[in-house]
Amino acid sequence: MACGNRHKAGAGPRGGLSPEARERQRLYWQEKNRRRRAAKRGGASEPYTLAEIAERDGHRCGLCGDLVPMDVKVPEALAPTIDHVVPVSRGGDDTKANVQLAHFRCNSVKGARDVPQLALAG
């Protein structure tokens, strides 16, 4: 292996980062990119995690109202994602008050549109 490539993940005899470290790194960059996009558009931003939002929302999709399994990963249709009620691209903030839990499928269909909540309260 060329010495210039030794720093890359997975390039050593031990295989690089552990799965836990990879997940922490992925979450770090995901949050950093969310903050950057909000700041670029002049919106506010505050730290939160998918787990916090899921707990707050009772593990229910804010768009369809069905339960969201937390053990499924994107790109599975039922995977948990963060949906911005007012999209950041439309001037919404990246704050807990402007986000909700949503299935990957529901969030993808909604896209960057302002859609009233479809789930009935109760």
C-alpha positions as CSV (number, residue, x, y, z in Angstrom):
1,M,0.0,0.0,0.0
2,A,1.3,3.4,-0.9
3,C,2.2,5.4,2.3
4,G,-0.1,8.2,1.1
5,N,-3.1,6.0,1.5
6,R,-2.5,4.8,5.1
7,H,-4.7,7.4,6.6
8,K,-7.8,6.3,4.8
9,A,-10.5,4.4,6.7
10,G,-10.2,0.7,6.3
11,A,-6.7,0.9,4.8
12,G,-4.8,-0.7,7.7
13,P,-4.4,-4.3,8.9
14,R,-7.2,-3.7,11.5
15,G,-9.7,-2.4,9.0
16,G,-10.1,1.2,10.0
17,L,-12.9,2.6,12.1
18,S,-15.3,0.4,14.1
19,P,-18.9,0.4,13.2
20,E,-19.7,2.5,16.2
21,A,-17.1,5.1,15.2
22,R,-18.4,5.2,11.7
23,E,-22.0,5.8,12.9
24,R,-20.8,8.6,15.2
25,Q,-18.9,10.1,12.3
26,R,-21.9,9.9,10.0
27,L,-24.2,11.6,12.6
28,Y,-21.6,14.3,13.2
29,W,-21.5,15.2,9.4
30,Q,-25.2,14.9,9.1
31,E,-25.8,17.5,11.9
32,K,-23.0,19.7,10.6
33,N,-24.5,19.8,7.1
34,R,-28.0,20.5,8.5
35,R,-26.6,23.5,10.4
36,R,-24.6,24.7,7.4
37,R,-27.7,24.6,5.1
38,A,-29.8,26.5,7.6
39,A,-27.1,29.2,8.2
40,K,-26.7,29.6,4.4
41,R,-30.3,30.5,4.1
42,G,-30.3,32.8,7.2
43,G,-32.3,30.4,9.4
44,A,-31.8,29.4,13.0
45,S,-30.3,26.1,14.0
46,E,-30.1,24.1,17.3
47,P,-28.7,20.7,18.0
48,Y,-31.0,17.6,18.2
49,T,-30.9,14.0,17.4
50,L,-33.1,11.6,15.5
51,A,-33.7,9.7,18.7
52,E,-34.8,12.8,20.6
53,I,-37.3,13.8,17.9
54,A,-38.6,10.2,17.7
55,E,-39.1,10.1,21.5
56,R,-40.8,13.4,21.5
57,D,-43.2,12.4,18.6
58,G,-44.0,9.0,20.2
59,H,-42.3,7.2,17.3
60,R,-45.1,8.2,14.9
61,C,-44.7,9.6,11.5
62,G,-45.7,13.3,11.4
63,L,-47.0,12.8,7.8
64,C,-49.0,9.6,7.9
65,G,-49.4,8.9,11.6
66,D,-48.1,5.3,11.5
67,L,-45.4,3.9,13.8
68,V,-41.8,4.4,12.6
69,P,-39.4,1.4,13.3
70,M,-36.1,2.8,14.6
71,D,-34.1,-0.2,13.6
72,V,-34.5,0.2,9.8
73,K,-32.0,2.1,7.7
74,V,-32.4,4.4,4.7
75,P,-33.1,3.6,1.8
76,E,-35.8,1.3,3.2
77,A,-39.3,2.9,2.8
78,L,-40.1,2.8,6.6
79,A,-36.7,4.1,7.8
80,P,-36.9,7.0,10.3
81,T,-35.9,10.5,9.0
82,I,-36.2,14.1,10.1
83,D,-38.8,16.1,8.2
84,H,-38.7,19.9,8.3
85,V,-42.3,21.1,8.6
86,V,-41.3,24.3,6.8
87,P,-38.4,23.2,4.6
88,V,-35.1,24.9,5.1
89,S,-35.0,25.6,1.4
90,R,-38.2,27.7,1.9
91,G,-36.9,29.6,4.9
92,G,-37.6,27.2,7.7
93,D,-35.4,26.9,10.7
94,D,-33.4,23.8,11.6
95,T,-34.9,23.7,15.2
96,K,-36.8,21.2,17.2
97,A,-39.9,23.2,16.8
98,N,-39.8,22.9,13.0
99,V,-38.9,19.2,12.7
100,Q,-40.9,16.0,13.0
101,L,-40.3,12.3,12.6
102,A,-41.2,10.8,9.3
103,H,-40.8,7.6,7.3
104,F,-38.2,7.9,4.5
105,R,-41.0,7.2,2.0
106,C,-43.4,9.9,3.4
107,N,-40.6,12.5,3.6
108,S,-39.5,11.8,0.0
109,V,-43.0,12.2,-1.3
110,K,-43.4,15.4,0.5
111,G,-40.1,16.8,-0.8
112,A,-39.5,20.5,-0.3
113,R,-43.2,21.5,-0.1
114,D,-45.2,22.9,2.7
115,V,-47.7,20.2,3.4
116,P,-50.2,20.3,6.3
117,Q,-49.9,17.4,8.7
118,L,-51.9,14.4,7.5
119,A,-52.0,12.6,10.8
120,L,-55.0,13.1,12.9
121,A,-54.3,14.0,16.5
122,G,-55.3,11.4,19.1
